[in-house]
Amino acid sequence: MSIRTINPKAVWELFHDITQLPRPSKKEDKIINWLIEFAKKRGYNYKQDKVGNLTISAPATPGMENRKKICIQAHVDMVTEKNREIEFDFDNDPIDTYIDGDWVKANGTTLGADNGMGLAMGLAIIENNDITRPATDILCTVDEETGLTGANQLSPDLIDCDILINLDTEDFGHFTIGCAGGINTVGEFPIDMVQTNSSEKLSFFEMGIKGLKGGHSGLEIHTPRANSNSLLFRYLWNITKRFDIKIASIQGGNKHNAIPRESYVRFAIDKDHSEVLADYTKEFEQILQTEWSSSEPNLVVDLQSINSIEKYIQPSQVTSIIESLYTLYHGVYRMHPDIEGFVQSSTNFAAIATENNQITVLTSQRSSLNSEKYHLANIIRTQLNLGGAETKFTDGYPAWEPSTSSQILGVAVDIYKKMFGKEPAIEAVHAGLECGIIAEKSSGLDMLSFGPDIREAHTPQEKVSISSTKECWDLLLEIIKNVPAK
């Protein structure tokens, strides 16, 4: 059964079209060109800035000319995660979707409902004039997932509205009115590689931490999820206390906003220690499976023999790197002192890669307080520096300060209560949203964010709820019909 057959068809047909267009972060040309053709076909004006962000403008339908102009905003890129055994080219292949009960999922890859579903809803609003709407812009931003680059470099000329509705949150029934700010801290460890001596009696292995849930490093950082990079360095710290090993490479994770699910190390060890290593690895796996039995039931520590390694890292450099990264903090730093259950600050040990005589470590810090964001980033920077890394910060992004006096929030809450007979949740989120950056570029903009239920975003288990998509669509239509007068 194709997702094109699901109601509301106006949304699901567009979402299907979006899934057929490869759109990794920084490689959004195909979907941007498709959006331009969408605008041209309907006679709508469009504007694009130098980094690729696009605004499509649709006029008000009859009777709505005196209402405030709205902008529906969504980003066009998606996180490109897949299961290791899946052959998939995110630069060229369409997403393979399927229906599982109330959920739409993808086969072995991320689905891209974040934020493809929000984009589909926005486009459905302006696809034809059957829907009652005020003058409406669709703001399509690029490269959100790798650091909010599109929003950071967004030309203010593309923002020409009174109200902005962001459709990039993932719990229906929740209205988001604020978000955390963030920054990435990057550490680069210079390494010297030594040629493996064929005369040495060595055994060669790849060890992988696998089967973890992963997840969104903002929305799910407070949930009991293991970090594969942290577990890998726990293993390395322990085995280097027991054996002399020669490490060829370490890889784990690849996105700043995803909790890593899989991490791998390739190394050599004296053949006489191979059996003891295998026994310890099984013991280590049992320890982790006991510690994480309820929250990570699929955790695996997988030790496999490999043919050889060509080179390995100079042993004198390995100890300081392992000790630095074994102690590298991951998780919630502080909960909000006044808002129960709300994460104030956190850090994610997001990725590690070995290439070009360098080990590169990517970490991500978030906080609703700019001062604490930089404090936490400096802690991580110091931990990396102590291991010998050269460190740098990305530009980061600001927090979106909540406003309970928002006019569009009042409209949305009243409509939600009438439609569903209960109060919505009104909240700030620990994830980064483009709203904070857009607010800095257009003062006085009235903003609100909501969306359908999306689970396991940024992982191959990502899924979007069919029933909540219908509810979210119906809610969006009513809000748009009731936008305040100018």
Legacy VTK file of the C-alpha trace (Angstrom):
# vtk DataFile Version 3.0
C-alpha trace
ASCII
DATASET POLYDATA
POINTS 486 float
0.000 0.000 0.000
1.486 3.347 -1.073
1.588 6.257 1.339
-0.012 8.308 -1.461
-3.332 6.638 -0.599
-3.385 7.868 3.024
-5.690 10.703 4.066
-5.278 13.611 3.911
-4.065 12.859 0.398
-3.069 16.485 -0.207
-0.356 16.052 2.447
0.709 12.463 1.889
1.035 12.784 -1.891
3.394 15.716 -1.420
5.306 13.902 1.313
5.732 10.938 -1.040
7.106 13.254 -3.723
9.537 14.710 -1.186
10.801 11.245 -0.164
11.690 10.562 -3.802
14.080 13.524 -3.885
17.534 12.994 -2.341
18.136 15.844 0.114
21.126 15.357 2.410
22.248 18.447 4.280
24.360 20.693 2.034
23.094 18.813 -1.045
19.559 20.195 -1.392
19.716 21.258 -5.054
17.272 18.602 -6.261
14.517 19.489 -3.834
15.078 23.244 -4.194
14.740 22.930 -7.977
11.583 20.872 -7.472
10.177 23.591 -5.191
10.930 26.274 -7.769
9.049 24.257 -10.375
6.195 23.858 -7.874
6.002 27.664 -7.599
6.286 28.299 -11.345
3.583 25.759 -12.179
1.115 27.624 -9.949
2.178 31.123 -10.927
3.532 31.989 -7.487
6.366 34.422 -6.892
9.474 33.050 -5.253
12.742 34.447 -3.898
16.010 32.737 -3.138
19.030 33.957 -1.203
22.687 33.204 -1.858
22.835 30.081 0.349
19.767 28.514 -1.264
16.942 29.324 1.160
13.688 29.799 -0.746
10.410 31.623 -0.094
7.294 30.830 -2.148
4.515 33.445 -1.887
0.819 32.696 -2.401
-1.891 35.395 -2.309
-4.808 35.397 0.102
-7.937 33.572 -0.958
-11.106 35.709 -1.373
-12.305 37.201 1.911
-8.942 36.752 3.684
-7.163 39.816 2.296
-7.483 41.782 5.560
-5.828 39.094 7.724
-2.247 39.155 8.928
0.236 37.571 6.550
1.616 34.233 7.674
4.738 32.254 6.894
4.899 28.482 7.235
8.505 27.467 7.751
10.227 24.094 7.324
13.724 22.936 6.448
14.279 20.873 3.310
17.263 18.722 4.336
17.181 15.462 6.272
19.481 13.438 8.510
21.018 10.594 6.488
21.380 7.598 8.807
21.132 3.964 7.744
21.724 0.542 9.185
25.230 -0.612 8.374
24.097 -3.654 6.386
21.827 -1.598 4.099
23.149 -0.602 0.663
21.834 2.920 0.140
23.092 6.088 -1.563
21.491 9.144 0.060
22.792 11.338 -2.772
20.774 9.468 -5.394
18.337 6.902 -3.993
14.684 7.622 -3.076
13.523 6.692 0.422
11.685 3.358 0.487
8.598 3.952 2.662
6.051 1.520 4.029
3.017 1.529 6.339
3.069 -0.306 9.663
-0.243 0.141 11.470
-0.545 3.803 12.412
3.036 4.562 11.374
4.883 5.365 8.181
8.469 4.095 8.246
11.456 3.621 5.929
13.305 0.411 5.110
16.625 0.598 6.942
17.143 4.365 6.645
15.929 7.582 8.161
12.491 8.523 6.828
12.916 12.278 6.542
9.574 13.092 8.181
11.816 15.518 10.049
11.112 17.954 8.415
9.601 16.599 5.193
6.178 16.272 6.801
6.184 19.923 7.822
7.256 20.914 4.328
4.479 18.794 2.803
1.844 20.430 5.014
3.049 23.905 4.127
2.988 23.167 0.407
-0.465 21.572 0.680
-1.806 24.846 2.120
-0.845 26.729 -1.044
-1.094 23.927 -3.621
-4.453 25.251 -4.806
-7.018 27.855 -3.796
-9.543 25.410 -2.299
-8.100 26.060 1.174
-9.066 29.277 2.945
-5.895 31.160 3.832
-4.481 34.666 4.254
-1.485 35.751 2.199
0.952 32.919 2.845
4.681 32.442 2.392
6.374 29.058 2.564
9.908 29.561 3.864
12.120 26.597 2.910
15.486 26.632 4.656
18.560 24.570 3.813
21.148 22.743 5.912
19.280 22.783 9.212
20.495 19.419 10.403
24.242 20.131 10.361
24.164 23.375 12.306
21.204 25.528 11.218
23.380 26.995 8.477
20.498 28.063 6.250
18.766 29.936 9.044
22.043 31.490 10.213
22.699 32.874 6.730
19.068 33.579 5.885
18.578 36.871 4.067
16.094 39.082 5.975
14.547 39.874 2.567
12.966 36.412 2.619
11.014 37.176 5.808
7.970 39.296 5.017
5.161 38.263 7.349
3.498 38.992 10.669
3.171 35.424 11.958
5.533 32.488 11.499
4.395 28.909 12.046
7.264 26.445 12.260
6.233 22.820 11.612
9.344 21.117 12.995
8.341 19.686 16.375
7.494 16.079 17.007
4.784 15.682 19.674
1.271 16.498 18.563
-0.705 18.358 21.201
2.382 20.300 22.230
2.819 23.942 21.255
6.443 25.008 21.356
7.159 28.634 22.208
10.891 28.465 22.943
14.005 26.345 22.375
17.581 25.859 23.501
20.584 27.451 21.883
23.534 25.343 20.841
27.180 25.177 19.847
29.502 22.421 18.586
32.947 21.809 20.050
35.372 20.019 17.727
38.621 18.372 18.810
41.377 17.349 16.392
44.045 14.956 17.685
47.121 14.842 15.432
48.432 11.279 15.068
51.435 9.576 13.489
50.834 6.281 11.711
53.308 3.394 11.956
53.628 0.710 9.284
52.616 -2.741 10.521
55.580 -5.114 10.640
54.684 -8.408 8.968
57.229 -10.245 11.117
55.279 -9.521 14.301
52.967 -12.273 15.520
49.733 -10.311 15.574
46.023 -10.998 15.406
43.752 -8.382 13.870
40.258 -7.430 14.994
37.376 -5.076 14.520
35.246 -4.464 17.604
31.865 -2.795 17.223
29.344 -1.455 19.714
26.045 -1.998 17.874
22.287 -2.256 18.234
21.700 0.938 20.205
18.629 3.128 19.809
20.461 6.363 19.105
18.083 9.269 18.804
17.800 13.039 18.726
20.468 14.608 20.907
18.128 17.380 22.020
14.730 15.765 22.374
15.985 12.446 23.762
19.196 13.306 25.624
17.422 12.866 28.976
16.078 9.396 28.163
17.981 6.219 29.080
19.907 5.715 25.839
23.493 4.547 25.605
26.106 6.418 23.574
28.138 4.008 21.433
31.187 6.307 21.424
31.265 6.484 25.212
30.903 2.710 25.507
33.648 2.161 22.922
36.131 4.235 24.929
35.140 2.437 28.095
36.158 -0.765 26.312
39.395 0.729 24.984
40.365 2.126 28.388
39.880 -1.289 29.945
41.681 -3.386 27.334
44.667 -1.012 27.152
45.120 -1.604 30.887
45.325 -5.333 30.147
47.078 -5.609 26.765
49.361 -3.771 24.389
47.185 -3.028 21.365
47.880 -1.270 18.096
44.897 0.853 17.035
44.433 1.478 13.318
41.203 3.497 13.315
38.225 4.545 15.404
34.869 5.498 13.877
31.525 6.269 15.491
28.485 8.420 14.803
28.413 11.151 12.156
25.857 13.841 13.074
26.134 16.489 15.789
22.435 16.176 16.609
22.215 12.381 16.767
23.167 10.189 19.727
25.531 7.674 18.085
24.195 4.132 17.634
27.277 2.318 16.322
31.017 2.715 16.909
33.981 0.656 15.686
37.680 0.246 16.378
40.211 -1.720 14.306
43.318 -2.928 16.097
46.024 -5.556 16.389
47.115 -7.552 19.418
49.756 -10.186 20.161
48.446 -13.554 18.983
49.108 -15.070 22.398
46.514 -12.720 23.925
43.733 -13.356 21.396
41.771 -15.833 23.480
42.011 -13.707 26.630
40.825 -10.703 24.601
37.829 -12.663 23.291
36.942 -13.768 26.823
37.185 -10.221 28.163
35.054 -8.888 25.289
32.287 -11.366 26.138
32.535 -10.343 29.783
32.360 -6.670 28.810
29.278 -7.342 26.677
27.569 -9.083 29.602
28.358 -6.142 31.872
26.845 -3.647 29.427
23.823 -5.821 28.722
23.161 -6.024 32.454
23.549 -2.278 32.924
21.346 -1.436 29.931
18.998 -4.441 29.949
15.717 -2.497 29.965
16.561 0.522 27.816
18.984 -0.974 25.250
17.826 -4.589 24.801
19.602 -4.981 21.431
23.058 -3.856 22.591
25.844 -5.984 21.101
29.608 -5.931 21.570
30.838 -7.609 18.396
34.456 -8.762 18.065
35.397 -9.979 14.582
38.706 -11.188 13.171
39.964 -9.262 10.132
42.806 -10.015 7.739
45.204 -7.236 8.671
45.771 -3.565 9.318
48.221 -1.678 7.146
49.150 0.991 9.700
48.440 1.803 13.320
48.593 4.905 15.530
51.898 5.600 17.266
51.383 3.830 20.645
52.854 6.721 22.640
49.957 8.921 21.413
47.180 6.472 22.179
47.022 6.607 25.974
46.314 10.326 26.304
43.652 10.200 23.577
41.856 7.248 25.181
41.956 8.781 28.654
40.666 12.110 27.333
37.758 10.520 25.480
36.982 7.941 28.186
36.294 10.855 30.547
34.506 13.010 27.946
31.130 13.902 29.397
27.914 12.940 27.610
24.319 13.562 28.664
22.317 15.992 30.750
24.492 18.559 32.512
21.687 20.275 34.418
17.904 20.122 34.572
16.001 23.411 34.687
15.698 24.508 38.316
12.174 25.917 37.877
10.539 23.840 35.097
9.991 20.232 36.117
11.277 17.699 33.601
12.909 20.297 31.318
16.568 19.877 30.384
18.446 23.139 30.751
21.885 22.067 29.477
23.386 18.957 27.868
26.266 17.710 25.772
26.467 14.968 23.132
29.624 12.977 22.297
28.363 12.875 18.746
31.031 11.517 16.402
34.602 10.383 16.019
36.517 9.669 12.802
40.086 8.683 11.900
41.556 9.952 8.644
44.426 11.973 7.203
46.685 11.507 10.255
44.047 12.914 12.549
41.340 11.770 14.926
38.441 14.227 14.810
35.891 14.383 17.617
32.565 16.190 17.237
30.549 17.189 20.295
27.400 19.285 20.648
26.304 21.415 23.598
22.795 22.820 24.138
21.349 25.137 26.766
18.455 27.509 27.299
21.029 29.841 28.909
23.748 31.239 26.660
26.139 31.600 29.618
25.796 27.934 30.564
26.069 26.845 26.929
29.510 28.435 26.699
30.489 27.182 30.160
29.685 23.599 29.170
31.449 23.989 25.806
34.552 25.189 27.646
34.456 22.144 29.930
34.391 19.852 26.887
37.095 21.897 25.183
39.329 21.537 28.261
38.800 17.761 28.385
39.828 17.507 24.730
42.796 19.838 25.190
44.105 17.732 28.076
44.327 14.800 25.679
46.367 16.811 23.197
43.620 17.937 20.831
43.430 21.233 19.027
39.906 22.532 19.561
37.500 24.973 17.970
33.882 26.090 18.318
31.284 26.440 15.584
29.274 29.641 15.333
26.365 28.135 17.250
22.809 29.402 17.391
20.740 31.396 19.908
17.958 30.258 22.182
14.361 31.235 21.352
13.010 33.037 24.393
9.408 31.969 25.219
6.518 34.464 25.062
3.192 33.456 26.605
1.583 36.667 25.263
1.815 35.461 21.646
-1.363 36.252 19.708
-1.105 33.224 17.429
-0.534 30.997 20.474
-3.831 32.236 21.929
-5.654 31.451 18.683
-4.064 27.980 18.466
-4.850 27.070 22.081
-8.527 28.073 21.756
-8.926 26.058 18.540
-7.126 23.033 19.961
-9.398 22.960 23.034
-12.519 23.177 20.862
-11.329 20.460 18.494
-9.942 17.965 20.999
-11.656 18.830 24.278
-8.467 19.218 26.306
-5.654 21.624 27.007
-2.540 21.452 24.829
0.914 21.366 26.373
2.751 24.667 26.057
6.488 24.262 26.317
10.003 25.135 25.399
12.137 22.304 23.982
15.745 21.349 24.467
16.200 20.845 20.733
17.457 23.646 18.522
14.859 25.260 16.262
15.382 27.785 13.519
12.890 30.088 15.218
15.517 31.577 17.530
17.700 32.629 14.607
14.776 33.879 12.516
13.549 35.947 15.481
16.916 37.725 15.584
16.583 38.624 11.910
12.995 39.885 12.117
12.089 41.592 15.383
8.480 41.502 16.496
7.627 38.322 14.605
4.876 36.294 16.322
5.995 32.638 16.256
4.642 29.215 17.128
5.888 25.680 16.449
4.006 22.372 16.370
3.809 19.176 14.327
2.634 15.547 14.196
4.005 12.683 16.267
7.440 11.677 14.968
9.439 9.093 16.861
13.107 8.025 16.702
14.077 10.986 14.498
17.672 10.915 13.222
17.728 7.098 13.285
16.706 4.360 10.823
13.785 3.657 13.188
12.250 7.081 12.438
8.478 6.973 11.978
5.563 9.395 11.690
2.058 8.762 12.990
-0.735 8.684 10.394
-3.508 9.597 12.832
-1.620 12.501 14.390
-0.724 13.813 10.937
-4.445 14.031 10.155
-5.109 15.804 13.468
-2.196 18.182 12.916
-3.409 18.998 9.401
-6.965 19.698 10.584
-5.601 21.929 13.360
-3.358 23.826 10.944
-6.287 24.484 8.594
-8.390 25.927 11.423
-5.562 28.112 12.722
-4.970 29.523 9.275
-8.672 30.258 8.792
-8.674 32.178 12.100
-5.515 34.251 11.714
-6.162 37.684 13.320
-6.987 40.744 11.227
-4.254 43.208 10.368
LINES 1 487
486 0 1 2 3 4 5 6 7 8 9 10 11 12 13 14 15 16 17 18 19 20 21 22 23 24 25 26 27 28 29 30 31 32 33 34 35 36 37 38 39 40 41 42 43 44 45 46 47 48 49 50 51 52 53 54 55 56 57 58 59 60 61 62 63 64 65 66 67 68 69 70 71 72 73 74 75 76 77 78 79 80 81 82 83 84 85 86 87 88 89 90 91 92 93 94 95 96 97 98 99 100 101 102 103 104 105 106 107 108 109 110 111 112 113 114 115 116 117 118 119 120 121 122 123 124 125 126 127 128 129 130 131 132 133 134 135 136 137 138 139 140 141 142 143 144 145 146 147 148 149 150 151 152 153 154 155 156 157 158 159 160 161 162 163 164 165 166 167 168 169 170 171 172 173 174 175 176 177 178 179 180 181 182 183 184 185 186 187 188 189 190 191 192 193 194 195 196 197 198 199 200 201 202 203 204 205 206 207 208 209 210 211 212 213 214 215 216 217 218 219 220 221 222 223 224 225 226 227 228 229 230 231 232 233 234 235 236 237 238 239 240 241 242 243 244 245 246 247 248 249 250 251 252 253 254 255 256 257 258 259 260 261 262 263 264 265 266 267 268 269 270 271 272 273 274 275 276 277 278 279 280 281 282 283 284 285 286 287 288 289 290 291 292 293 294 295 296 297 298 299 300 301 302 303 304 305 306 307 308 309 310 311 312 313 314 315 316 317 318 319 320 321 322 323 324 325 326 327 328 329 330 331 332 333 334 335 336 337 338 339 340 341 342 343 344 345 346 347 348 349 350 351 352 353 354 355 356 357 358 359 360 361 362 363 364 365 366 367 368 369 370 371 372 373 374 375 376 377 378 379 380 381 382 383 384 385 386 387 388 389 390 391 392 393 394 395 396 397 398 399 400 401 402 403 404 405 406 407 408 409 410 411 412 413 414 415 416 417 418 419 420 421 422 423 424 425 426 427 428 429 430 431 432 433 434 435 436 437 438 439 440 441 442 443 444 445 446 447 448 449 450 451 452 453 454 455 456 457 458 459 460 461 462 463 464 465 466 467 468 469 470 471 472 473 474 475 476 477 478 479 480 481 482 483 484 485
